[in-house]
Amino acid sequence: MTKQGGIWTDAGGHEPRPAPPQPEPSQPESPQPQETGSQGDD
């Protein structure tokens, strides 16, 4: 199966099915508070 636009399709691509829930690069599922100080690169 290949992932196209966040949608998983089979080899033929004729039957698209919703992709499993996964965090997007733009919006992480768990935003880390900056006050932790674990990431000082900010």
N, C-alpha and C positions, 0 to 999 in steps of 0.2 A: 504493500500500500504506500501511496505517496501523500505528503501533506501539501495541500494547495490552499493558500489564504486561510490557514487555520482549520481547514476541513479535510478530514481523511477520506481519500478515495481509493478504490481498489485498482488493480492493474489497468482495467478497462476505463475506469473513471466514469462509468455510466451511473454508478449509484453512490453519490456522496453521503457520508455519514458524519455527524458532529464529532469533533475531536474530543478526547478526554480532557477534563478540567486540568489546566496547567497554567502556571504564572506567566504572564507576558513580560517581555523585556522592558516595555515602557511602564508597566504597572505591576511590580512585584506583589505577591499575595501577602507578604508580611513586611511592610515598610519598617525599616529599622530607625528608631529614635536616635537623633544625633547626640543626645545627652549621654549616651552610653560611652562614647569616647573610644569605642573599639576601632572605629575607622577615622583616623585623623587626617586622611587624605583630602577630606572635604575642604 
